[in-house]
Amino acid sequence: MKILFIHQNFPGQFKFLAPALAMQGHDVAAMTMQTVNATEWQGVKLFPYAATRGTTPDVHPWVSDFETKTIRGEACFRAALQLKAQGFFPDVIIAHPGWGESLFLKDVWPKAKLGIYCEFYYHPQGADVGFDPEFLAKDEGDVCRLRLKNLNNLLHFEIADAGISPTHWQASTFPEPFRSKITVVHDGIDTEAVAPHLNVSMTLNGNVILTRSDEVITFVNRNLEPYRGYHIFMRALPEILKRRPSARVLIVGGDDVSYGARPEGDQKWKDIFASEVRPQISDADWTRVHFLGHIPYQHFIPLLQLSTVHVYLTYPFVLSWSLLEAMSVGCAIVASDTQPLREAIMHDETGRLVDFFAVSALVNEVCALLDDPSARTKLGANARAFAQATYDLKTVCLPKQLQWVEGLAG
């Protein structure tokens, strides 16, 4: 088959699937908005393209999101026309539609089957919006803006032949009749590579060497923001540091925003909540808190392997790969009792669940696990076993993804 992937930041969620299809002998290509020097990646031909215009100044705020998606969709459409003129006719198109690129591809190749990655469908209640009373919308019109934000999803439902979603809860956010076209298969975790390592060590600041014998609390976000519970974790720190005088806290994540709104002015969420709790933490204790920023993947897995207790919090939103990677390395996990987590973390079996907003409960669970090596061992082993049985790339997810592609092709 000729298979075309569409992802503005390719490979994204297709980093395993696209090369696997190429390995099977299919003619695999990808269109991306990244600037790439190479013409091929792991057997996948790369076709970069760019938007030729920017967004309109002072466009109505309710439609600004869709205008951006339309601009990207047009750029992809015109690049696709050039590919078609060169004789490229895909049998299957697999797209992450979240940025709008795939909106008009059926107008270029009407006979191609289109499969879309169904990450999230927006809701005014019952999911991320309105979940955190501390950050409620200040404009009543935000519900209208959110409705229009789903235009991209709705237009894709008209042209897509099938969908794939990484978790059952994320799939459940999509409405019928399209929900019935979605197959649930996670992107996959290479549990052989992402595995426990008892002799792991890490050097901080060039002079502090940490091993599994140290007490290490880890917290990971792509960016440190309320959507991923950064404010809750920081508010738990003063008491955790008091109770655990030897613990070191390793915080991974940038100071930008991935999902939620930006704070007012030039402030960063990272600094806002660090400043909020800093007066409650002594200078000596603060030296045990390490903000590591974004770290390369080859250092990220050792950090998880080093973790004594790993904390993961999230609004009802998409589930992070980092949580499943923490499970795969056998971390003892304390997580928020929110919908995405309940699929992977069973309380006191594969981790511990706490109310997202209950700072004292988070403190107590973290400290209880730090005091209980046998509980940590049990939870970590169960978490790894669950990750292997449910999310393993080679034995579970990739075979199902390849089956989905075959079904999509008909």
Secondary structure, DSSP 8 states (H G I E B T S, - for coil): -EEEEE-TTTTGGGTTHHHHHHHTT-EEEEEESS--S-SEETTEEEEE---S----TT--TTTHHHHHHHHHHHHHHHHHHHHHHTT---SEEEE-GGGSGGGGGGGT-TTSEEEEE------SSSSSTT--GGG--S-TTHHHHHHHHTHHHHHHHHH-SEEEESSHHHHHTS-TTGGGGEEE----B-TTTS---TT-EEEETTTEEEETTS-EEEEEEEE-SGGGTHHHHHHHHHHHHHH-TT-EEEEEEESS-SSS---STT--HHHHHHHHHGGGS-HHHHTTEEEEES--HHHHHHHHHH-SEEEE---SS---HHHHHHHHTT--EEEE-SHHHHTT--BTTTBEEE-TT-HHHHHHHHHHHHT-HHHHHHHHHHHHHHHHHHHBIIIIIHHHHHHHHHHHH-
